[in-house]
Amino acid sequence: MSGARGSEPSPHEPLTSGQRQEAFRRHVTPELGILLHVARTMTKGEHDAEDLVQETLLRAYRSIESFDGRHPRAWLFTIMRNAQINRTRRRRPELLDDPRDAENASADNAALPEDLVEGRLFRAAVVAALSTLPRRMREVAELVDMDGLTYPEAATALGVPVGTVMSRLHRARRRIRDQLLAEGIVQGRASR
């Protein structure tokens, strides 16, 4: 049942197909360029970036009814980030690989078995340390260190200032390093 606002549905009415398409055109379509740019920083290649954008667009289209129309870029970055986290979880062994470091893959194939085991143990220790961080620190570490976003991109995705991203990332890295030092996983000087 429509309210007195004309063709706009009340908050409890589902959008018609035309209203859904118009909302998508108005809020999502203008952000396609930046979505692809950010997706390229979060993935290993062009094909993966395009897949991530497509998944983001599908999720945005399905949830456009719940979007309030404010801050579409931040809303879309959040959808994209969550989609990438889900994709990364499905490919857990690659979790800590630098997406821009494909040339090291051939060097890994020639590594000694002890080195491979040590590398896996290190990755597992980092993942465990990451999981103990408070949510806000963990989100920043995942976006910057694992997904490859720049500080400004991470700030936009989280809706916080760049300085906040830098501060949270510094504290997250320090906590991970301290935990790895305490467990004897890495050697070095204790953090200040």
C-alpha positions in Angstrom: 0.0 0.0 0.0 1.5 3.3 -1.1 1.7 6.3 1.2 0.9 9.9 0.5 4.4 10.4 -1.0 3.3 9.3 -4.4 5.3 6.6 -6.1 7.8 6.1 -3.2 7.0 3.0 -1.1 6.7 3.2 2.6 9.7 1.7 4.5 7.7 -1.5 5.0 6.8 -2.0 1.4 9.2 -3.9 -1.0 10.5 -1.9 -4.0 9.0 -2.6 -7.4 11.4 -3.8 -10.0 11.5 -0.4 -11.6 12.2 1.3 -8.2 14.9 -1.2 -7.5 16.6 -0.5 -10.9 16.3 3.2 -10.4 17.9 3.1 -7.0 20.7 0.9 -8.4 21.3 3.4 -11.2 21.3 6.3 -8.9 23.5 4.9 -6.1 25.6 2.2 -7.5 26.3 2.9 -11.2 28.2 6.1 -10.6 30.6 4.2 -8.3 31.6 1.5 -10.8 35.0 3.0 -11.7 36.2 3.3 -8.1 34.8 -0.2 -7.3 37.0 -1.7 -10.1 40.0 0.4 -8.9 39.7 -0.8 -5.3 39.0 -4.4 -6.4 42.2 -4.4 -8.4 44.1 -3.5 -5.2 42.3 -6.3 -3.3 42.8 -9.2 -5.8 45.6 -10.9 -7.7 44.5 -10.1 -11.2 42.1 -8.4 -13.5 39.8 -11.4 -13.7 39.6 -11.7 -9.9 38.9 -7.9 -9.7 36.1 -8.1 -12.2 34.6 -11.1 -10.3 34.7 -9.2 -7.0 33.0 -6.2 -8.6 30.3 -8.4 -10.1 29.7 -10.1 -6.7 29.6 -6.7 -5.0 27.0 -5.5 -7.6 24.9 -8.5 -7.1 24.9 -8.1 -3.4 24.2 -4.4 -3.7 21.2 -5.1 -6.0 19.8 -7.7 -3.7 20.1 -5.4 -0.6 19.2 -2.0 -2.3 15.9 -2.0 -0.4 17.7 -1.7 3.0 20.1 1.0 1.8 19.1 4.5 3.1 20.7 6.4 0.2 23.4 8.0 2.3 27.1 7.3 1.6 26.8 4.9 -1.3 30.6 4.5 -1.7 31.1 3.5 1.9 28.1 1.1 1.7 29.6 -0.5 -1.5 33.1 -0.7 -0.1 31.7 -2.5 3.0 29.9 -5.0 0.7 33.0 -5.4 -1.4 35.2 -5.9 1.7 32.8 -8.5 3.1 32.7 -10.3 -0.3 36.5 -10.4 -0.4 36.8 -11.7 3.1 34.4 -14.5 2.2 36.4 -15.2 -1.0 39.7 -15.2 1.0 38.3 -17.6 3.6 37.4 -20.0 0.9 41.1 -19.8 -0.3 42.6 -19.9 3.2 46.1 -21.1 2.2 46.7 -17.9 0.3 45.5 -15.7 3.2 48.8 -14.0 3.8 50.3 -14.0 0.3 50.9 -10.6 -1.1 48.7 -10.3 -4.2 51.3 -8.3 -6.0 54.1 -10.8 -5.3 53.3 -13.5 -7.9 57.0 -13.6 -9.0 57.9 -15.3 -5.7 55.7 -18.2 -6.5 58.3 -19.9 -8.6 60.9 -19.4 -5.8 58.6 -21.1 -3.3 58.4 -24.2 -5.6 62.2 -24.6 -5.2 62.1 -24.2 -1.4 63.3 -27.0 0.9 60.6 -29.0 2.7 61.7 -27.5 6.1 61.2 -24.0 4.7 57.7 -24.8 3.5 56.7 -26.2 6.8 58.2 -23.2 8.6 56.4 -20.9 6.3 53.1 -22.6 6.9 53.7 -22.5 10.7 54.5 -18.8 10.5 51.3 -18.1 8.5 49.2 -20.1 11.0 50.7 -18.2 13.9 50.0 -14.8 12.2 46.4 -15.9 11.4 46.0 -17.0 15.1 47.5 -13.7 16.3 45.2 -11.7 13.9 42.2 -13.5 15.2 42.9 -12.3 18.8 42.9 -8.6 17.8 39.9 -6.4 18.7 37.5 -6.2 15.7 38.5 -2.6 14.7 42.3 -3.4 14.6 41.6 -6.7 12.8 39.5 -5.0 10.1 42.2 -2.5 9.3 45.0 -5.2 9.2 42.9 -7.3 6.9 42.1 -4.4 4.6 45.6 -3.0 4.4 47.9 -5.9 4.9 45.9 -8.7 3.4 43.6 -7.1 0.9 46.2 -4.5 -0.2 44.1 -1.3 0.2 45.8 2.0 0.6 45.2 3.9 3.8 42.7 6.3 2.1 40.8 3.3 0.5 40.7 1.6 3.9 39.5 4.8 5.6 36.7 5.2 3.0 35.7 1.5 3.4 35.5 1.8 7.1 34.1 5.3 7.3 37.0 6.6 9.5 39.8 9.2 9.0 43.1 8.1 7.5 44.8 8.8 10.7 42.6 6.4 12.5 43.5 3.7 10.0 47.2 4.4 10.5 46.9 4.3 14.3 44.8 1.1 14.3 47.2 -0.6 11.9 50.2 0.4 13.9 48.7 -1.1 17.1 47.5 -4.2 15.3 51.0 -4.9 13.8 52.7 -4.3 17.1 50.3 -6.7 18.9 50.9 -9.4 16.3 54.7 -8.9 16.4 54.6 -9.0 20.2 52.6 -12.2 20.2 54.9 -13.8 17.7 57.9 -12.8 19.7 56.3 -14.1 22.9 55.7 -17.5 21.3 59.2 -17.6 19.9 57.9 -17.7 16.3 60.1 -14.7 15.3 63.3 -13.3 16.9 64.0 -9.7 17.4 63.7 -6.9 19.8 60.6 -6.3 21.8 58.4 -3.5 20.7 58.8 -0.1 22.5 
